[in-house]
Every structure is written in C-alpha cells, then in structure tokens.
C-alpha cells in the first residue's frame, strides 16, 4: 500500500490549533451553503490532481471529507465512489448533486468520522482525502483508518497544505491558530508528521512526497 500527498508548502488547505469533532461539524455546517462558491476555484487544481491520481488506480474509491460532493462529477463513471463526511449539512449538498446529475457510480454517502470509519478492512482500492487531514482532531488516527480500509496494493491520495517546520512562517501559523480553529481547520501541520506516520509498521509506504498541485 502506498500514499501520496498532492500539494506543497505554499498550497492551500485547512487546519488550526487543537480541534474537536463538534467544532468541526458545526463549522462545516456553517460553510455548507457557500463552500463551493468560496473554495471551489481555490482548491480546483489540487482536486483535479487527486482525481487524476485516483483514476490511475481505479476500482472502488472512498472520498473522506466528500463535503458538498464537488469532486464527484469529475470522476470517470467507471470508478465506483463512496463519500463520507462529518457534516450533515455538507452531505445534504452532496446528495442533491448526486441526484441532480444522475451520478449512478456513487454507491452511497454517509455521515462518518474519519477516525472511526464504519467499513470492513480492505474495502477500497483508493482512499482520497482532500483538505481533510489538517481538519481532524487526531490526524494519525485518521490515517490509520485509511490504511485499515485500503485493499493491499491500493493507494491513499491526500490533498493538503503542508505547514512550515521552522522560521517566520511557522511562527505566523502558530499565532493564527486560535483564529482558524473555530473555522474548522489547523494551520500547523509540518511534513515531518506525514513522514513519521509513514515509518510506522502499518504496511503503508510513500509513493511520492509532494505531487505538484502548487
């Protein structure tokens, strides 16, 4: 099993200080009505890079943090999709999109915690998590769950902003953490956390460090 991160030090994503699930769910419930308008174009490049990477593997794909389902219509219809999100408000938007566009390749949508996925082991060929890892209270627990539900030989595709390891930008990220927390995201998330997780004995290695999403 392999994982790849789409994005880079100057990319965009979500995150802030200490997070809890109730704060996250409420924050994204508030974002739901305007999320596509505010973030659709901002995250378009990373979203398309993630979809392209997932389609190279194909099969059954799990989108964790599917949100409003903005990415679902862009997948090849040969791909079988399942989307989960912690926000009911976001999922209602996704359900409307699936219905309106007749996306028959979407197997289902469900409210679910990324740190406690309700799927059997080895259920999916690909796990896609766009701008999710920096929004969950325990990112390593979420990554462990991704690895658990991934089939042998599958791939985890992450889209994320990578925080600074040191210097002025790290200080700025730390300073802004209390401001961004109520919005549902964490700024401080250095690359070393991905590296440390990948080195643990869970059978997942790095396919690539950073795949250029800018």
C-alpha positions, 0 to 999 in steps of 0.5 A: 500500500502506498500514499501520496500527498498532492500539494506543497508548502505554499498550497492551500488547505485547512487546519488550526490549533487543537480541534474537536469533532463538534467544532468541526461539524458545526463549522462545516455546517456553517460553510455548507451553503457557500463552500463551493462558491468560496473554495471551489476555484481555490482548491480546483487544481489540487482536486483535479490532481487527486482525481487524476491520481485516483483514476490511475488506480481505479476500482472502488474509491472512498472520498473522506471529507466528500463535503458538498460532493464537488469532486464527484462529477469529475470522476470517470463513471467507471470508478465506483465512489463512496463519500463520507463526511462529518457534516450533515449539512455538507452531505445534504449538498452532496446528495442533491448533486448526486441526484441532480446529475444522475451520478449512478457510480456513487454507491452511497454517502454517509455521515462518518468520522474519519477516525472511526470509519464504519467499513470492513478492512480492505474495502477500497482500492483508493482512499482520497482525502482532500483538505481533510487531514489538517481538519481532524482532531487526531490526524494519525488516527485518521490515517490509520483508518485509511490504511485499515480500509485500503485493499493491499496494493491500493493507494491513499491520495491526500490533498493538503497544505503542508505547514512550515517546520521552522522560521517566520512562517511557522511562527505566523501559523502558530499565532493564527491558530486560535483564529482558524480553529473555530473555522474548522481547520489547523494551520500547523501541520509540518511534513515531518508528521506525514513522514513519521506516520509513514515509518510506522509498521502499518504496511503503508509506504510513500509513493511520492512526497509532494505531487505538484498541485502548487 
